């Protein structure tokens, strides 16, 4: 199996909807494969990933869109899975989903979130991955873990990309604490 080498751009500079759409179209026009947005809250002017990526998808036709990466502790994984699947559907299967364990202590402090030890954040990420995969699978599912419990949840919509968003990737980034 061979994999094609691709180039993507991580963007965060556009201040208006018009600038963001023009930037996305320019990135697509230059031949880049994907536009990525990071998920941080401190010392950034970057827009919220899901909203910005939705806007970029609407402004383009072939540009893949993704996040580098969503912080697992910022939102429940079933909510992330639904939002990501919706974005995949609305973009005609152009989503590249990234989920990480979280590492920026400044983000956690600014949001008033506990910054657990690396091992705990990684354990929580592992459970979150099971929740996301369950949400993207066939029919209702149950999951019981130390951090998350899901009962008879049949997440809708399902991603266009099957099986379960094959271009998705998972990142474990954890700073020791």
C-alpha positions as CSV (number, residue, x, y, z in Angstrom):
1,X,0.0,0.0,0.0
2,X,1.4,3.4,-0.9
3,X,0.4,6.7,0.6
4,X,0.5,9.9,-1.1
5,X,2.5,12.7,0.6
6,X,0.3,15.7,1.2
7,X,0.8,19.3,2.4
8,X,-1.5,21.2,4.7
9,X,-1.6,24.6,6.3
10,X,-2.4,25.5,9.9
11,X,-4.1,28.9,9.8
12,X,-5.3,31.3,12.5
13,X,-4.8,34.8,11.2
14,X,-8.1,35.8,9.5
15,X,-10.1,38.2,11.6
16,X,-13.4,38.3,9.6
17,X,-15.6,35.8,7.8
18,X,-14.7,37.3,4.5
19,X,-10.9,37.0,5.2
20,X,-11.3,33.4,6.5
21,X,-13.2,32.3,3.4
22,X,-10.7,34.1,1.1
23,X,-7.8,32.5,3.0
24,X,-9.4,29.0,2.7
25,X,-9.9,29.5,-1.0
26,X,-6.4,30.7,-1.5
27,X,-5.0,27.7,0.4
28,X,-7.1,25.4,-1.8
29,X,-6.0,27.3,-5.0
30,X,-2.3,26.9,-4.1
31,X,-2.8,23.2,-4.1
32,X,-2.6,22.4,-0.4
33,X,-4.4,19.3,0.7
34,X,-5.8,20.5,4.0
35,X,-6.5,23.4,6.3
36,X,-6.0,22.9,10.0
37,X,-7.0,24.9,13.1
38,X,-5.6,24.4,16.6
39,X,-7.7,24.1,19.7
40,X,-6.1,26.5,22.3
41,X,-7.5,29.3,24.4
42,X,-4.5,31.3,25.7
43,X,-2.2,33.6,23.6
44,X,-4.1,32.9,20.4
45,X,-6.4,34.7,18.0
46,X,-7.3,31.5,16.3
47,X,-11.0,30.9,15.8
48,X,-12.9,28.0,17.4
49,X,-12.0,24.9,15.4
50,X,-15.5,23.5,14.6
51,X,-17.0,26.8,13.6
52,X,-13.9,27.9,11.5
53,X,-13.7,24.6,9.8
54,X,-17.4,24.6,8.9
55,X,-16.9,28.1,7.4
56,X,-13.8,27.0,5.4
57,X,-15.6,23.9,4.1
58,X,-18.5,26.0,2.9
59,X,-16.0,28.3,1.0
60,X,-14.1,25.5,-0.7
61,X,-14.8,22.4,-2.7
62,X,-11.9,20.0,-2.3
63,X,-9.8,21.3,0.6
64,X,-9.8,18.8,3.5
65,X,-10.4,20.4,6.9
66,X,-9.1,19.3,10.3
67,X,-8.1,20.2,13.8
68,X,-4.5,20.0,15.2
69,X,-5.9,18.6,17.6
70,X,-9.0,19.0,19.7
71,X,-8.2,18.9,23.4
72,X,-10.1,15.9,24.9
73,X,-10.7,17.6,28.2
74,X,-12.4,20.7,26.7
75,X,-15.6,18.9,25.6
76,X,-17.3,15.5,26.2
77,X,-16.2,13.0,23.5
78,X,-19.8,12.2,22.5
79,X,-20.4,15.9,21.8
80,X,-17.1,16.1,19.8
81,X,-18.1,13.0,17.9
82,X,-21.4,14.4,16.9
83,X,-20.0,17.8,15.9
84,X,-17.2,16.1,13.9
85,X,-19.6,13.7,12.2
86,X,-21.8,16.7,11.3
87,X,-18.8,18.5,9.9
88,X,-17.8,15.4,7.9
89,X,-21.4,15.2,6.4
90,X,-21.6,18.9,5.6
91,X,-18.2,18.9,4.0
92,X,-18.9,15.8,1.9
93,X,-16.4,13.7,3.7
94,X,-13.5,16.1,3.9
95,X,-12.8,16.0,7.7
96,X,-9.6,15.0,9.2
97,X,-10.3,14.4,12.9
98,X,-7.6,14.8,15.5
99,X,-8.0,14.3,19.2
100,X,-5.3,14.7,21.8
101,X,-4.8,14.2,25.6
102,X,-4.1,17.9,26.3
103,X,-0.8,19.5,27.3
104,X,-1.2,23.3,27.6
105,X,-1.3,24.1,31.3
106,X,-2.1,27.7,30.5
107,X,-5.3,26.6,28.7
108,X,-6.4,24.4,31.6
109,X,-5.7,27.2,34.1
110,X,-7.6,29.8,32.0
111,X,-10.6,27.5,31.7
112,X,-10.5,26.4,35.4
113,X,-10.0,22.8,34.4
114,X,-8.0,20.4,36.5
115,X,-4.7,19.5,34.9
116,X,-4.4,15.9,35.8
117,X,-1.2,13.9,35.6
118,X,-0.2,12.7,32.1
119,X,-1.2,9.1,32.8
120,X,-4.7,10.2,33.7
121,X,-5.1,12.4,30.7
122,X,-3.9,9.6,28.4
123,X,-6.3,7.1,30.1
124,X,-9.2,9.6,29.6
125,X,-8.1,10.0,25.9
126,X,-8.1,6.2,25.4
127,X,-11.7,6.0,26.7
128,X,-12.7,9.1,24.6
129,X,-11.5,7.2,21.5
130,X,-13.8,4.3,22.3
131,X,-16.7,6.8,22.8
132,X,-16.0,8.5,19.5
133,X,-15.7,5.2,17.6
134,X,-18.9,3.9,19.3
135,X,-20.7,7.1,18.2
136,X,-19.5,6.6,14.7
137,X,-20.4,2.9,14.6
138,X,-23.7,1.2,13.7
139,X,-26.7,1.6,16.0
140,X,-26.8,2.4,19.7
141,X,-23.9,1.6,21.9
142,X,-23.0,1.4,25.6
143,X,-19.7,2.2,27.2
144,X,-18.7,2.3,30.9
145,X,-15.3,3.4,31.8
146,X,-13.6,5.2,34.7
147,X,-14.1,8.6,33.0
148,X,-17.1,8.3,30.7
149,X,-20.4,6.4,30.7
150,X,-22.6,6.1,27.5
151,X,-26.0,4.4,27.6
152,X,-27.9,3.2,24.4
153,X,-26.6,6.2,22.5
154,X,-27.1,6.1,18.7
155,X,-25.2,9.2,17.6
156,X,-26.6,10.9,14.4
157,X,-25.4,11.8,11.9
158,X,-22.7,9.2,11.1
159,X,-19.6,10.4,9.3
160,X,-19.6,10.2,5.5
161,X,-16.1,8.6,5.6
162,X,-16.5,4.9,6.5
163,X,-15.4,2.9,8.3
164,X,-15.5,5.6,11.0
165,X,-13.6,8.4,9.3
166,X,-10.6,6.5,8.0
167,X,-8.4,9.6,7.7
168,X,-8.8,10.3,11.4
169,X,-5.8,10.3,13.6
170,X,-5.2,10.4,17.3
171,X,-2.4,12.1,19.1
172,X,-1.2,11.6,22.6
173,X,0.6,14.7,23.8
174,X,1.1,14.8,27.5
175,X,3.5,17.0,29.6
176,X,4.5,15.5,32.9
177,X,3.1,17.1,35.9
